[in-house]
Amino acid sequence: MPPTPRFARHAERPTPSQRTLGSAIGCVGTGLHTGARVALTLRPAPAHFGVVFKREDVPGAPAIPAGVDAVADTTRCTQLAGPDGTRVRTVEHLLAALAAWGIDNVEIALDGPEIPAMDGSAKPFFFLLGSAGIVTQDAPRRVLKVLRPVQVREGERTATLRPHPGFAVDMAIDFAHPRVGRQRLALEVDAASFPEELAGARTFGFADDVESLRARGLARGGSLANAVVVGEGGVLNPEGLRWPDEFVRHKALDAVGDLYLAGAIAGRFEGRGSGHALHVALLRRLRRERDAWRRVPASDPAIDAADPPPALARLVAD
Ligand SMILES: [Zn+2]
């Protein structure tokens, strides 16, 4: 039996200490876009280390620290590059699982160019991290507290961060395909709500797009085992959907992962058709607007003000 994560009962509240893993743990899988078979090892790391990817298949095993500055591409996934240009693709689902557990410090070693897709969701990563155990460290945790709304827009699409005591996501999508259509989901994100409501939501794509994606070198490892594929008549996966609104749940999951590039946030994210590019643009704007946020200790009473936080409540669902 894997060890029980230490703080499960109090997961809905930010705690004042940084966190890492209790032990190293790994998995092997296929990259969604590259199709590469990749072994991933997650290792405990000291306080203030941060989230750092390490390409052990590249000479010198270059490090790629997670951060807004490291974003090199946002076409269909979030891709990071280290100081020497070495890249790692499709980091968002693993980052989302780290965000949900509140893990500040971890070394993510991989022997290929892309985080394995697993089943297309964050559920295997969330489980893996919980199985390794979460330990608190002797260093204060700091969060980025949003002080006033900040928004970026691209046509009809927007991404906004607003002040909020905890961390909440409110995502809405509107796809022409009738099987997807308009969906909206809002919830407080923490280690209790994440596995229930978001972690299992899978990547999705449209059958019509598959050929053009492959021609562009994308989705090479994609299959019905790691993505929901929507065809003209409906979902092609024989097992169907995990939720009727699995699509918006996955978009919310992507936002949680992308936003963790800035570390833990106390704020409410609102996405209206937003994707990786807009999420990263929002973080870049936030950083420029220095009066819109402040780094505060996670124990700041202003952050704990929501008492009790609506951990499992879906605030909006339509
Ligand atoms: Zn995704």
py3Dmol code that shows the C-alpha trace and the ligand (Angstrom):
import py3Dmol

protein = """\
ATOM      1  CA  MET A   1       0.000   0.000   0.000  1.00  0.00           C
ATOM      2  CA  PRO A   2       1.333   3.447  -0.802  1.00  0.00           C
ATOM      3  CA  PRO A   3       1.754   5.737   2.217  1.00  0.00           C
ATOM      4  CA  THR A   4      -1.211   7.952   2.979  1.00  0.00           C
ATOM      5  CA  PRO A   5      -0.440  11.576   2.139  1.00  0.00           C
ATOM      6  CA  ARG A   6       0.087  13.420   5.392  1.00  0.00           C
ATOM      7  CA  PHE A   7      -2.185  16.370   5.078  1.00  0.00           C
ATOM      8  CA  ALA A   8      -5.205  14.912   3.325  1.00  0.00           C
ATOM      9  CA  ARG A   9      -7.700  16.104   5.952  1.00  0.00           C
ATOM     10  CA  HIS A  10      -6.568  19.694   5.760  1.00  0.00           C
ATOM     11  CA  ALA A  11      -5.959  19.876   2.061  1.00  0.00           C
ATOM     12  CA  GLU A  12      -8.457  22.650   1.439  1.00  0.00           C
ATOM     13  CA  ARG A  13      -6.417  25.218   3.336  1.00  0.00           C
ATOM     14  CA  PRO A  14      -3.093  26.577   2.218  1.00  0.00           C
ATOM     15  CA  THR A  15      -0.475  25.701   4.799  1.00  0.00           C
ATOM     16  CA  PRO A  16       2.485  27.882   5.639  1.00  0.00           C
ATOM     17  CA  SER A  17       5.268  25.452   4.720  1.00  0.00           C
ATOM     18  CA  GLN A  18       6.773  24.456   1.393  1.00  0.00           C
ATOM     19  CA  ARG A  19       6.203  20.888   0.298  1.00  0.00           C
ATOM     20  CA  THR A  20       8.054  18.197  -1.572  1.00  0.00           C
ATOM     21  CA  LEU A  21       7.687  14.455  -2.124  1.00  0.00           C
ATOM     22  CA  GLY A  22       8.348  11.871   0.575  1.00  0.00           C
ATOM     23  CA  SER A  23      10.174   9.601  -1.877  1.00  0.00           C
ATOM     24  CA  ALA A  24      11.074   9.296  -5.557  1.00  0.00           C
ATOM     25  CA  ILE A  25       8.512   7.747  -7.869  1.00  0.00           C
ATOM     26  CA  GLY A  26       8.245   7.223 -11.607  1.00  0.00           C
ATOM     27  CA  CYS A  27       6.206   6.127 -14.565  1.00  0.00           C
ATOM     28  CA  VAL A  28       6.690   5.346 -18.245  1.00  0.00           C
ATOM     29  CA  GLY A  29       4.483   6.404 -21.113  1.00  0.00           C
ATOM     30  CA  THR A  30       4.149   7.905 -24.562  1.00  0.00           C
ATOM     31  CA  GLY A  31       4.291  11.605 -25.401  1.00  0.00           C
ATOM     32  CA  LEU A  32       1.052  12.834 -26.958  1.00  0.00           C
ATOM     33  CA  HIS A  33       2.697  14.984 -29.609  1.00  0.00           C
ATOM     34  CA  THR A  34       6.117  13.405 -30.203  1.00  0.00           C
ATOM     35  CA  GLY A  35       4.996   9.794 -29.781  1.00  0.00           C
ATOM     36  CA  ALA A  36       8.257   9.237 -27.860  1.00  0.00           C
ATOM     37  CA  ARG A  37       8.394   6.586 -25.162  1.00  0.00           C
ATOM     38  CA  VAL A  38       9.550   8.442 -22.058  1.00  0.00           C
ATOM     39  CA  ALA A  39      10.438   7.387 -18.519  1.00  0.00           C
ATOM     40  CA  LEU A  40       9.655  10.014 -15.900  1.00  0.00           C
ATOM     41  CA  THR A  41      11.084  10.124 -12.378  1.00  0.00           C
ATOM     42  CA  LEU A  42       9.827  12.565  -9.748  1.00  0.00           C
ATOM     43  CA  ARG A  43      12.338  13.195  -6.971  1.00  0.00           C
ATOM     44  CA  PRO A  44      12.148  15.067  -3.670  1.00  0.00           C
ATOM     45  CA  ALA A  45      13.986  18.397  -3.721  1.00  0.00           C
ATOM     46  CA  PRO A  46      15.162  20.860  -1.038  1.00  0.00           C
ATOM     47  CA  ALA A  47      13.246  23.981   0.001  1.00  0.00           C
ATOM     48  CA  HIS A  48      13.392  26.872  -2.491  1.00  0.00           C
ATOM     49  CA  PHE A  49      14.411  24.465  -5.282  1.00  0.00           C
ATOM     50  CA  GLY A  50      11.219  24.979  -7.246  1.00  0.00           C
ATOM     51  CA  VAL A  51       9.815  22.751  -9.982  1.00  0.00           C
ATOM     52  CA  VAL A  52      12.686  21.792 -12.259  1.00  0.00           C
ATOM     53  CA  PHE A  53      12.625  19.471 -15.264  1.00  0.00           C
ATOM     54  CA  LYS A  54      15.814  17.621 -16.165  1.00  0.00           C
ATOM     55  CA  ARG A  55      16.447  16.063 -19.577  1.00  0.00           C
ATOM     56  CA  GLU A  56      18.662  13.105 -18.633  1.00  0.00           C
ATOM     57  CA  ASP A  57      18.818  11.893 -22.245  1.00  0.00           C
ATOM     58  CA  VAL A  58      20.679  15.059 -23.275  1.00  0.00           C
ATOM     59  CA  PRO A  59      24.469  15.345 -22.592  1.00  0.00           C
ATOM     60  CA  GLY A  60      25.032  17.252 -19.362  1.00  0.00           C
ATOM     61  CA  ALA A  61      21.429  16.572 -18.261  1.00  0.00           C
ATOM     62  CA  PRO A  62      20.332  20.213 -18.653  1.00  0.00           C
ATOM     63  CA  ALA A  63      17.813  21.624 -16.187  1.00  0.00           C
ATOM     64  CA  ILE A  64      14.657  23.402 -17.303  1.00  0.00           C
ATOM     65  CA  PRO A  65      13.210  25.352 -14.364  1.00  0.00           C
ATOM     66  CA  ALA A  66       9.438  25.797 -14.643  1.00  0.00           C
ATOM     67  CA  GLY A  67       8.452  29.431 -14.962  1.00  0.00           C
ATOM     68  CA  VAL A  68       6.756  31.946 -17.205  1.00  0.00           C
ATOM     69  CA  ASP A  69      10.098  32.902 -18.773  1.00  0.00           C
ATOM     70  CA  ALA A  70      10.745  29.306 -19.762  1.00  0.00           C
ATOM     71  CA  VAL A  71       7.691  29.057 -22.038  1.00  0.00           C
ATOM     72  CA  ALA A  72       8.956  28.447 -25.573  1.00  0.00           C
ATOM     73  CA  ASP A  73       5.786  27.422 -27.405  1.00  0.00           C
ATOM     74  CA  THR A  74       2.070  27.058 -26.693  1.00  0.00           C
ATOM     75  CA  THR A  75       0.879  25.221 -29.814  1.00  0.00           C
ATOM     76  CA  ARG A  76      -1.511  22.520 -28.541  1.00  0.00           C
ATOM     77  CA  CYS A  77       0.515  22.106 -25.353  1.00  0.00           C
ATOM     78  CA  THR A  78       2.762  24.124 -23.088  1.00  0.00           C
ATOM     79  CA  GLN A  79       6.407  23.701 -23.975  1.00  0.00           C
ATOM     80  CA  LEU A  80       9.302  24.941 -21.843  1.00  0.00           C
ATOM     81  CA  ALA A  81      12.948  25.582 -22.705  1.00  0.00           C
ATOM     82  CA  GLY A  82      15.924  25.779 -20.375  1.00  0.00           C
ATOM     83  CA  PRO A  83      18.749  28.347 -20.530  1.00  0.00           C
ATOM     84  CA  ASP A  84      20.599  26.210 -23.126  1.00  0.00           C
ATOM     85  CA  GLY A  85      17.484  25.786 -25.288  1.00  0.00           C
ATOM     86  CA  THR A  86      16.707  22.193 -24.303  1.00  0.00           C
ATOM     87  CA  ARG A  87      12.961  21.691 -24.352  1.00  0.00           C
ATOM     88  CA  VAL A  88      10.294  19.702 -22.592  1.00  0.00           C
ATOM     89  CA  ARG A  89       6.774  19.447 -23.984  1.00  0.00           C
ATOM     90  CA  THR A  90       3.309  18.983 -22.541  1.00  0.00           C
ATOM     91  CA  VAL A  91       4.074  19.940 -18.957  1.00  0.00           C
ATOM     92  CA  GLU A  92       0.588  21.237 -18.082  1.00  0.00           C
ATOM     93  CA  HIS A  93      -1.147  18.142 -16.709  1.00  0.00           C
ATOM     94  CA  LEU A  94       1.735  17.246 -14.411  1.00  0.00           C
ATOM     95  CA  LEU A  95       1.955  20.898 -13.279  1.00  0.00           C
ATOM     96  CA  ALA A  96      -1.771  20.822 -12.488  1.00  0.00           C
ATOM     97  CA  ALA A  97      -1.304  17.779 -10.246  1.00  0.00           C
ATOM     98  CA  LEU A  98       1.625  19.519  -8.496  1.00  0.00           C
ATOM     99  CA  ALA A  99      -0.542  22.613  -8.012  1.00  0.00           C
ATOM    100  CA  ALA A 100      -3.355  20.575  -6.487  1.00  0.00           C
ATOM    101  CA  TRP A 101      -1.045  18.904  -3.971  1.00  0.00           C
ATOM    102  CA  GLY A 102       0.706  22.205  -3.296  1.00  0.00           C
ATOM    103  CA  ILE A 103       4.134  20.771  -4.129  1.00  0.00           C
ATOM    104  CA  ASP A 104       6.700  23.575  -4.371  1.00  0.00           C
ATOM    105  CA  ASN A 105       9.907  21.613  -4.803  1.00  0.00           C
ATOM    106  CA  VAL A 106      10.442  18.626  -7.087  1.00  0.00           C
ATOM    107  CA  GLU A 107      12.938  17.439  -9.669  1.00  0.00           C
ATOM    108  CA  ILE A 108      11.243  15.955 -12.714  1.00  0.00           C
ATOM    109  CA  ALA A 109      13.756  13.809 -14.564  1.00  0.00           C
ATOM    110  CA  LEU A 110      12.879  12.479 -18.013  1.00  0.00           C
ATOM    111  CA  ASP A 111      14.735  10.582 -20.724  1.00  0.00           C
ATOM    112  CA  GLY A 112      12.880  12.102 -23.658  1.00  0.00           C
ATOM    113  CA  PRO A 113      11.389  15.337 -24.994  1.00  0.00           C
ATOM    114  CA  GLU A 114       7.844  15.171 -23.612  1.00  0.00           C
ATOM    115  CA  ILE A 115       5.963  14.357 -20.427  1.00  0.00           C
ATOM    116  CA  PRO A 116       4.120  11.050 -21.013  1.00  0.00           C
ATOM    117  CA  ALA A 117       0.444  11.501 -21.863  1.00  0.00           C
ATOM    118  CA  MET A 118      -0.639   8.560 -19.677  1.00  0.00           C
ATOM    119  CA  ASP A 119      -4.440   8.464 -20.142  1.00  0.00           C
ATOM    120  CA  GLY A 120      -4.600  12.093 -21.349  1.00  0.00           C
ATOM    121  CA  SER A 121      -5.550  13.443 -17.937  1.00  0.00           C
ATOM    122  CA  ALA A 122      -3.814  14.457 -14.691  1.00  0.00           C
ATOM    123  CA  LYS A 123      -5.245  11.566 -12.710  1.00  0.00           C
ATOM    124  CA  PRO A 124      -2.213   9.235 -13.004  1.00  0.00           C
ATOM    125  CA  PHE A 125       0.100  12.091 -11.915  1.00  0.00           C
ATOM    126  CA  PHE A 126      -2.111  13.048  -8.997  1.00  0.00           C
ATOM    127  CA  PHE A 127      -2.150   9.413  -7.867  1.00  0.00           C
ATOM    128  CA  LEU A 128       1.608   9.052  -8.360  1.00  0.00           C
ATOM    129  CA  LEU A 129       2.391  12.134  -6.274  1.00  0.00           C
ATOM    130  CA  GLY A 130       0.044  11.009  -3.514  1.00  0.00           C
ATOM    131  CA  SER A 131       1.671   7.569  -3.544  1.00  0.00           C
ATOM    132  CA  ALA A 132       5.139   9.102  -3.099  1.00  0.00           C
ATOM    133  CA  GLY A 133       3.790  10.977  -0.069  1.00  0.00           C
ATOM    134  CA  ILE A 134       3.816  14.715   0.491  1.00  0.00           C
ATOM    135  CA  VAL A 135       6.101  16.151   3.155  1.00  0.00           C
ATOM    136  CA  THR A 136       6.279  19.666   4.521  1.00  0.00           C
ATOM    137  CA  GLN A 137       9.605  21.463   4.655  1.00  0.00           C
ATOM    138  CA  ASP A 138      11.169  23.897   7.039  1.00  0.00           C
ATOM    139  CA  ALA A 139      10.617  26.949   4.856  1.00  0.00           C
ATOM    140  CA  PRO A 140       7.640  29.254   4.510  1.00  0.00           C
ATOM    141  CA  ARG A 141       5.384  28.830   1.512  1.00  0.00           C
ATOM    142  CA  ARG A 142       4.628  31.978  -0.414  1.00  0.00           C
ATOM    143  CA  VAL A 143       1.759  32.589  -2.765  1.00  0.00           C
ATOM    144  CA  LEU A 144       1.107  35.189  -5.409  1.00  0.00           C
ATOM    145  CA  LYS A 145      -1.882  37.121  -4.135  1.00  0.00           C
ATOM    146  CA  VAL A 146      -3.909  38.911  -6.810  1.00  0.00           C
ATOM    147  CA  LEU A 147      -4.813  42.429  -5.629  1.00  0.00           C
ATOM    148  CA  ARG A 148      -6.854  43.711  -8.555  1.00  0.00           C
ATOM    149  CA  PRO A 149      -8.254  42.225 -11.784  1.00  0.00           C
ATOM    150  CA  VAL A 150      -5.882  41.665 -14.679  1.00  0.00           C
ATOM    151  CA  GLN A 151      -7.136  40.566 -18.080  1.00  0.00           C
ATOM    152  CA  VAL A 152      -5.805  39.616 -21.486  1.00  0.00           C
ATOM    153  CA  ARG A 153      -7.944  39.296 -24.569  1.00  0.00           C
ATOM    154  CA  GLU A 154      -7.604  37.825 -28.030  1.00  0.00           C
ATOM    155  CA  GLY A 155     -10.731  38.422 -30.079  1.00  0.00           C
ATOM    156  CA  GLU A 156     -13.624  36.861 -28.169  1.00  0.00           C
ATOM    157  CA  ARG A 157     -11.348  34.926 -25.864  1.00  0.00           C
ATOM    158  CA  THR A 158     -10.329  36.277 -22.485  1.00  0.00           C
ATOM    159  CA  ALA A 159      -8.305  35.189 -19.481  1.00  0.00           C
ATOM    160  CA  THR A 160      -8.703  37.086 -16.215  1.00  0.00           C
ATOM    161  CA  LEU A 161      -7.343  36.874 -12.687  1.00  0.00           C
ATOM    162  CA  ARG A 162      -9.310  38.510  -9.867  1.00  0.00           C
ATOM    163  CA  PRO A 163      -8.730  38.793  -6.137  1.00  0.00           C
ATOM    164  CA  HIS A 164      -9.974  35.739  -4.230  1.00  0.00           C
ATOM    165  CA  PRO A 165      -9.028  34.210  -0.877  1.00  0.00           C
ATOM    166  CA  GLY A 166      -8.166  30.734  -2.198  1.00  0.00           C
ATOM    167  CA  PHE A 167      -7.626  29.504  -5.736  1.00  0.00           C
ATOM    168  CA  ALA A 168     -10.663  29.130  -7.955  1.00  0.00           C
ATOM    169  CA  VAL A 169     -11.121  28.423 -11.642  1.00  0.00           C
ATOM    170  CA  ASP A 170     -14.115  29.451 -13.731  1.00  0.00           C
ATOM    171  CA  MET A 171     -13.825  28.199 -17.305  1.00  0.00           C
ATOM    172  CA  ALA A 172     -16.280  28.494 -20.181  1.00  0.00           C
ATOM    173  CA  ILE A 173     -15.938  27.105 -23.689  1.00  0.00           C
ATOM    174  CA  ASP A 174     -18.033  27.442 -26.815  1.00  0.00           C
ATOM    175  CA  PHE A 175     -17.300  25.010 -29.652  1.00  0.00           C
ATOM    176  CA  ALA A 176     -19.255  24.814 -32.884  1.00  0.00           C
ATOM    177  CA  HIS A 177     -19.363  21.018 -32.649  1.00  0.00           C
ATOM    178  CA  PRO A 178     -22.746  20.094 -31.091  1.00  0.00           C
ATOM    179  CA  ARG A 179     -21.228  17.317 -28.954  1.00  0.00           C
ATOM    180  CA  VAL A 180     -19.110  19.919 -27.162  1.00  0.00           C
ATOM    181  CA  GLY A 181     -21.046  23.174 -27.528  1.00  0.00           C
ATOM    182  CA  ARG A 182     -21.149  25.598 -24.610  1.00  0.00           C
ATOM    183  CA  GLN A 183     -19.938  24.371 -21.246  1.00  0.00           C
ATOM    184  CA  ARG A 184     -18.969  26.140 -18.068  1.00  0.00           C
ATOM    185  CA  LEU A 185     -17.467  24.990 -14.807  1.00  0.00           C
ATOM    186  CA  ALA A 186     -16.379  26.908 -11.728  1.00  0.00           C
ATOM    187  CA  LEU A 187     -14.838  25.482  -8.605  1.00  0.00           C
ATOM    188  CA  GLU A 188     -12.436  26.030  -5.767  1.00  0.00           C
ATOM    189  CA  VAL A 189      -9.309  24.056  -6.606  1.00  0.00           C
ATOM    190  CA  ASP A 190      -7.549  22.129  -3.859  1.00  0.00           C
ATOM    191  CA  ALA A 191      -6.318  18.628  -3.096  1.00  0.00           C
ATOM    192  CA  ALA A 192      -9.881  17.535  -2.274  1.00  0.00           C
ATOM    193  CA  SER A 193     -11.777  18.958  -5.253  1.00  0.00           C
ATOM    194  CA  PHE A 194      -9.077  18.371  -7.862  1.00  0.00           C
ATOM    195  CA  PRO A 195      -9.217  14.539  -7.939  1.00  0.00           C
ATOM    196  CA  GLU A 196     -13.026  14.600  -7.807  1.00  0.00           C
ATOM    197  CA  GLU A 197     -13.728  17.205 -10.439  1.00  0.00           C
ATOM    198  CA  LEU A 198     -10.742  17.874 -12.690  1.00  0.00           C
ATOM    199  CA  ALA A 199      -7.909  15.334 -12.565  1.00  0.00           C
ATOM    200  CA  GLY A 200      -9.605  12.668 -14.683  1.00  0.00           C
ATOM    201  CA  ALA A 201     -10.721  14.969 -17.519  1.00  0.00           C
ATOM    202  CA  ARG A 202      -8.876  13.959 -20.682  1.00  0.00           C
ATOM    203  CA  THR A 203      -7.312  15.872 -23.545  1.00  0.00           C
ATOM    204  CA  PHE A 204      -9.675  16.078 -26.477  1.00  0.00           C
ATOM    205  CA  GLY A 205      -9.485  16.710 -30.178  1.00  0.00           C
ATOM    206  CA  PHE A 206     -11.576  16.533 -33.298  1.00  0.00           C
ATOM    207  CA  ALA A 207     -11.208  13.699 -35.809  1.00  0.00           C
ATOM    208  CA  ASP A 208     -11.163  16.271 -38.626  1.00  0.00           C
ATOM    209  CA  ASP A 209      -8.030  17.868 -37.145  1.00  0.00           C
ATOM    210  CA  VAL A 210      -5.994  14.719 -36.639  1.00  0.00           C
ATOM    211  CA  GLU A 211      -4.482  14.589 -40.139  1.00  0.00           C
ATOM    212  CA  SER A 212      -3.458  18.249 -40.166  1.00  0.00           C
ATOM    213  CA  LEU A 213      -2.016  17.975 -36.648  1.00  0.00           C
ATOM    214  CA  ARG A 214       0.063  14.964 -37.663  1.00  0.00           C
ATOM    215  CA  ALA A 215       1.243  16.767 -40.788  1.00  0.00           C
ATOM    216  CA  ARG A 216       2.530  19.510 -38.452  1.00  0.00           C
ATOM    217  CA  GLY A 217       4.325  16.953 -36.283  1.00  0.00           C
ATOM    218  CA  LEU A 218       1.730  17.048 -33.508  1.00  0.00           C
ATOM    219  CA  ALA A 219      -0.503  14.379 -31.937  1.00  0.00           C
ATOM    220  CA  ARG A 220       1.869  11.617 -33.127  1.00  0.00           C
ATOM    221  CA  GLY A 221       1.397   9.671 -29.912  1.00  0.00           C
ATOM    222  CA  GLY A 222      -2.295  10.442 -29.696  1.00  0.00           C
ATOM    223  CA  SER A 223      -4.813   7.603 -29.665  1.00  0.00           C
ATOM    224  CA  LEU A 224      -8.173   6.740 -28.162  1.00  0.00           C
ATOM    225  CA  ALA A 225      -6.165   5.493 -25.161  1.00  0.00           C
ATOM    226  CA  ASN A 226      -4.927   8.982 -24.267  1.00  0.00           C
ATOM    227  CA  ALA A 227      -7.401  11.423 -25.792  1.00  0.00           C
ATOM    228  CA  VAL A 228     -11.090  11.901 -26.367  1.00  0.00           C
ATOM    229  CA  VAL A 229     -11.652  12.150 -30.112  1.00  0.00           C
ATOM    230  CA  VAL A 230     -14.829  13.767 -31.352  1.00  0.00           C
ATOM    231  CA  GLY A 231     -16.013  12.726 -34.801  1.00  0.00           C
ATOM    232  CA  GLU A 232     -18.916  13.977 -36.852  1.00  0.00           C
ATOM    233  CA  GLY A 233     -21.360  11.620 -35.160  1.00  0.00           C
ATOM    234  CA  GLY A 234     -20.024  12.009 -31.627  1.00  0.00           C
ATOM    235  CA  VAL A 235     -17.286  10.720 -29.354  1.00  0.00           C
ATOM    236  CA  LEU A 236     -15.268   7.932 -31.011  1.00  0.00           C
ATOM    237  CA  ASN A 237     -13.931   6.431 -27.778  1.00  0.00           C
ATOM    238  CA  PRO A 238     -15.848   3.214 -27.092  1.00  0.00           C
ATOM    239  CA  GLU A 239     -15.957   3.943 -23.349  1.00  0.00           C
ATOM    240  CA  GLY A 240     -17.548   7.349 -23.953  1.00  0.00           C
ATOM    241  CA  LEU A 241     -16.972  10.368 -21.738  1.00  0.00           C
ATOM    242  CA  ARG A 242     -16.080  10.416 -18.042  1.00  0.00           C
ATOM    243  CA  TRP A 243     -18.427  13.388 -17.507  1.00  0.00           C
ATOM    244  CA  PRO A 244     -20.898  14.957 -19.970  1.00  0.00           C
ATOM    245  CA  ASP A 245     -18.860  18.158 -19.615  1.00  0.00           C
ATOM    246  CA  GLU A 246     -15.437  16.491 -19.651  1.00  0.00           C
ATOM    247  CA  PHE A 247     -14.301  19.031 -22.259  1.00  0.00           C
ATOM    248  CA  VAL A 248     -14.610  22.116 -20.084  1.00  0.00           C
ATOM    249  CA  ARG A 249     -13.180  20.196 -17.154  1.00  0.00           C
ATOM    250  CA  HIS A 250     -10.080  19.478 -19.211  1.00  0.00           C
ATOM    251  CA  LYS A 251      -9.768  23.135 -20.192  1.00  0.00           C
ATOM    252  CA  ALA A 252     -10.001  24.063 -16.509  1.00  0.00           C
ATOM    253  CA  LEU A 253      -7.318  21.470 -15.747  1.00  0.00           C
ATOM    254  CA  ASP A 254      -5.036  22.991 -18.401  1.00  0.00           C
ATOM    255  CA  ALA A 255      -5.507  26.431 -16.827  1.00  0.00           C
ATOM    256  CA  VAL A 256      -4.583  25.104 -13.373  1.00  0.00           C
ATOM    257  CA  GLY A 257      -1.386  23.635 -14.819  1.00  0.00           C
ATOM    258  CA  ASP A 258      -0.419  26.657 -16.890  1.00  0.00           C
ATOM    259  CA  LEU A 259      -1.005  29.079 -14.016  1.00  0.00           C
ATOM    260  CA  TYR A 260       1.263  27.027 -11.758  1.00  0.00           C
ATOM    261  CA  LEU A 261       4.147  28.337 -13.870  1.00  0.00           C
ATOM    262  CA  ALA A 262       3.817  31.382 -11.594  1.00  0.00           C
ATOM    263  CA  GLY A 263       3.736  29.185  -8.485  1.00  0.00           C
ATOM    264  CA  ALA A 264       0.843  29.078  -6.049  1.00  0.00           C
ATOM    265  CA  ILE A 265      -1.765  31.781  -6.655  1.00  0.00           C
ATOM    266  CA  ALA A 266      -4.409  33.249  -4.370  1.00  0.00           C
ATOM    267  CA  GLY A 267      -6.927  34.451  -6.906  1.00  0.00           C
ATOM    268  CA  ARG A 268      -9.841  33.519  -9.099  1.00  0.00           C
ATOM    269  CA  PHE A 269      -9.096  32.648 -12.703  1.00  0.00           C
ATOM    270  CA  GLU A 270     -11.757  33.198 -15.333  1.00  0.00           C
ATOM    271  CA  GLY A 271     -11.206  31.718 -18.785  1.00  0.00           C
ATOM    272  CA  ARG A 272     -13.551  32.346 -21.666  1.00  0.00           C
ATOM    273  CA  GLY A 273     -12.377  30.074 -24.444  1.00  0.00           C
ATOM    274  CA  SER A 274      -8.817  30.533 -23.215  1.00  0.00           C
ATOM    275  CA  GLY A 275      -5.955  28.139 -23.897  1.00  0.00           C
ATOM    276  CA  HIS A 276      -2.243  27.828 -23.228  1.00  0.00           C
ATOM    277  CA  ALA A 277      -1.210  30.956 -25.177  1.00  0.00           C
ATOM    278  CA  LEU A 278      -3.655  33.225 -23.375  1.00  0.00           C
ATOM    279  CA  HIS A 279      -2.829  31.721 -19.975  1.00  0.00           C
ATOM    280  CA  VAL A 280       0.845  32.479 -20.489  1.00  0.00           C
ATOM    281  CA  ALA A 281       0.028  35.983 -21.817  1.00  0.00           C
ATOM    282  CA  LEU A 282      -2.002  36.591 -18.653  1.00  0.00           C
ATOM    283  CA  LEU A 283       0.905  35.611 -16.410  1.00  0.00           C
ATOM    284  CA  ARG A 284       3.238  37.869 -18.391  1.00  0.00           C
ATOM    285  CA  ARG A 285       0.878  40.806 -18.089  1.00  0.00           C
ATOM    286  CA  LEU A 286       0.414  40.128 -14.389  1.00  0.00           C
ATOM    287  CA  ARG A 287       4.137  40.268 -13.876  1.00  0.00           C
ATOM    288  CA  ARG A 288       4.401  43.601 -15.681  1.00  0.00           C
ATOM    289  CA  GLU A 289       1.582  45.110 -13.617  1.00  0.00           C
ATOM    290  CA  ARG A 290       3.449  45.229 -10.350  1.00  0.00           C
ATOM    291  CA  ASP A 291       0.614  46.853  -8.389  1.00  0.00           C
ATOM    292  CA  ALA A 292      -1.775  44.004  -9.271  1.00  0.00           C
ATOM    293  CA  TRP A 293      -0.204  41.371  -7.004  1.00  0.00           C
ATOM    294  CA  ARG A 294       2.030  40.723  -4.056  1.00  0.00           C
ATOM    295  CA  ARG A 295       3.881  37.665  -2.805  1.00  0.00           C
ATOM    296  CA  VAL A 296       2.656  36.882   0.677  1.00  0.00           C
ATOM    297  CA  PRO A 297       3.213  34.022   3.128  1.00  0.00           C
ATOM    298  CA  ALA A 298       0.661  31.260   2.589  1.00  0.00           C
ATOM    299  CA  SER A 299      -0.441  31.716   6.191  1.00  0.00           C
ATOM    300  CA  ASP A 300      -1.522  35.307   5.503  1.00  0.00           C
ATOM    301  CA  PRO A 301      -4.929  35.723   7.182  1.00  0.00           C
ATOM    302  CA  ALA A 302      -6.284  37.401   4.063  1.00  0.00           C
ATOM    303  CA  ILE A 303      -5.802  34.129   2.213  1.00  0.00           C
ATOM    304  CA  ASP A 304      -7.511  32.059   4.884  1.00  0.00           C
ATOM    305  CA  ALA A 305     -10.433  34.467   4.972  1.00  0.00           C
ATOM    306  CA  ALA A 306     -12.767  32.097   3.140  1.00  0.00           C
ATOM    307  CA  ASP A 307     -13.921  30.053   6.088  1.00  0.00           C
ATOM    308  CA  PRO A 308     -14.722  27.346   5.331  1.00  0.00           C
ATOM    309  CA  PRO A 309     -13.780  27.291   1.653  1.00  0.00           C
ATOM    310  CA  PRO A 310     -16.381  25.537  -0.516  1.00  0.00           C
ATOM    311  CA  ALA A 311     -13.991  22.704  -1.252  1.00  0.00           C
ATOM    312  CA  LEU A 312     -16.185  20.420  -3.303  1.00  0.00           C
ATOM    313  CA  ALA A 313     -18.825  22.884  -4.366  1.00  0.00           C
ATOM    314  CA  ARG A 314     -19.298  23.492  -8.014  1.00  0.00           C
ATOM    315  CA  LEU A 315     -20.247  27.114  -7.976  1.00  0.00           C
ATOM    316  CA  VAL A 316     -21.497  27.187 -11.517  1.00  0.00           C
ATOM    317  CA  ALA A 317     -22.412  24.387 -13.879  1.00  0.00           C
ATOM    318  CA  ASP A 318     -24.364  24.839 -17.037  1.00  0.00           C
TER     319      ASP A 318
END
"""
ligand_1 = """\
1
ZN
Zn -4.488 19.494 -21.605
"""
view = py3Dmol.view(width=600, height=400)
view.addModel(protein, "pdb")
view.setStyle({"model": 0}, {"cartoon": {"style": "trace"}})
view.addModel(ligand_1, "xyz")
view.setStyle({"model": 1}, {"stick": {}})
view.zoomTo()
view.show()
